[in-house]
Amino acid sequence: MTRTSVLVPNRYALVAGAGDAESGLNAFDRALQAAEGGQFNLVKVTSILPPSAQPGDIANLPPGGIVFAAIGTETSHQHGLNIAAAVAIGVPEDPAEAGVIMEGHWHCPATEAEERVRAMALQAMVDRGLKVARIESAVADHHVEHVGSVAAMVLLWQEQES
């Protein structure tokens, strides 16, 4: 009998931040730092919240650790432009069911970006026939000065029980 094993994260955190710099990569790095995700090696994942996943404290994660991230990001060189990135999770009523993660980026204020991504998460839950316990979200926006960047992420990791 073949047994397959995959990593299923059991913790998550929603974070968001913005940064501005002389280069796009530095602006993105500042956005990650502002979101408190700049000390991890992020691995981009698609948009499923694992069943029974619970909020966690990223302060307990070691710097340099590999952390999964569903991420919405935008970087712009256009001085004066307002950019925003947002993430939302749909948490199902039944903890045995997987939830959804939606992410996006727009040229708009934070309130509009957050409204959009929350609606996307709700629609994805409805599309799956899931009853919604709650929708959580995080958003960052930024008025570009030099090169601006925003990042909103759902960080996912597996915490070992003691």
N, C-alpha and C positions, 0 to 999 in steps of 0.2 A: 504494500500500500504506500503510495506516495503522499507525503505530507508537505503542504506548501505553507510557508510562513511569510507574512508581510508585516511591516511596522504599521501599527494603527495608533496615531497620537491620541492621548487621553486628556491633554490640556491645550488651552488656547488663550490668546490675548489679542485684543484689538488695539492697534496703536497707529498714530499718524503724526506727521511732522512736515516742516517746510524748511528750505534753506536757499540761500542766494550766494553766489560766488562768481569768480571770473571765468570759470570753466563749468561745463555741464556735469562732469564727473564729480568735481568738488561740491557743486550745488546739490547733487544727488546724495553724496556722502553726508552733507550737513542735514539734509532732510531725514536720512536714516538715523543720524545721531539724535536729532530732535524727537524722533519717534521712539527713541531708546532701543532701536534695532540695529544700530551701527556697529555693535560689538560682536555680532554673530556672522557666520557664513550662511547666507540664506539660499535655500533651494526652492525655486519656484514650483508651486503645485497648482492644480486646478481646484475646483470650487466645491468640495464636499467637506462638511463638518462631520467628523466621525461620531457614530452613536455613543451616547453617554459622555462625550467630552465635556470637561468642566473648565471654568476659568482658572487660570494659573498666574503665578507671579514670575515674570521674566527676570526679576532680580536674583532668583535662585539659579538661573542658567549660567554656565561658565562662559566667559569671554572666549571667542574662537570656536564655540560649539556650532554644530550643524543644526540649523533650525529650518523647518519647512515654513514657507510663506506664500499665501495667496495675496498678491500685491497689485494695487492700482498706483500708477505713477505717471507723472507728466513733468517734462523739462522743457523750458522755453527760453529762447534768446530775445524774445520780443519785449523790449522795455515797455512797461506800463500795462501789460496784459495781466489779467487775473486768472490764475490757474488753480484747479482744485482736484483732489483725489479723495476717494471715499471707499470704504468697505462696509459691508453689512452681513450679518449672519442671521439665518432663519433657524431658530431652535424649535424642533418638533415637540409636541406634547408628550409623545411616547419616546422615552429615552433610548429605546432599542432601535429607533429609526435614525438614519443619517439625516443631518440637516444640510443646509446649503450656505455657500459663501458667494457673495457677489462683490465685484470690485469694478471701479471705473474711474475715469479722469475726464475733466471737461474744462472749458474756459468759462467759468461762472463762479459765483460766490459759494462759500462752504454750505450755506443753508440749502441752496438748490442742488448741489452735488449730493448732499446727504439724503435729501428727499428722493432723488432719483434712485440712488443705490438701495435705499430701504424698500422702495416700490419694486425694484428688480428682485430683491430677496423674497418679498411676499409673493410675487408672481411665480417664482421658481418653486416655492413651497406648494402653491395652489396647483401648479402643473404636475407635481408629484403626488397630489392627493393627500398631502400631509396637513394635519391640524397644527397651527402655530401656537407655541407657548409664548414666544417673544421674538422680537427683532432687535438686535443690538447693532450699533454702528459706530464708526470713527471717521473723522474727516479732517483734512487740512487744506487750507487755501493760502495763496501767496500772491502778492502784487510784485511782479518781476521788476527788479532794479537793474541787475547786470544779466546774469543767467539764473533763472529761478527753477526750483524743483520742489515737487510735493510727492509724498509717499504715504499711502494708507495701506495697512497690512493686517491680515489675520495670521499671527504666528502660531504654529502648531508644533507640539513636541510630546514625547512620551516621558512621563514622570514615573519612576519606579516606586512602588509602595514599599514602605519600610517594614 
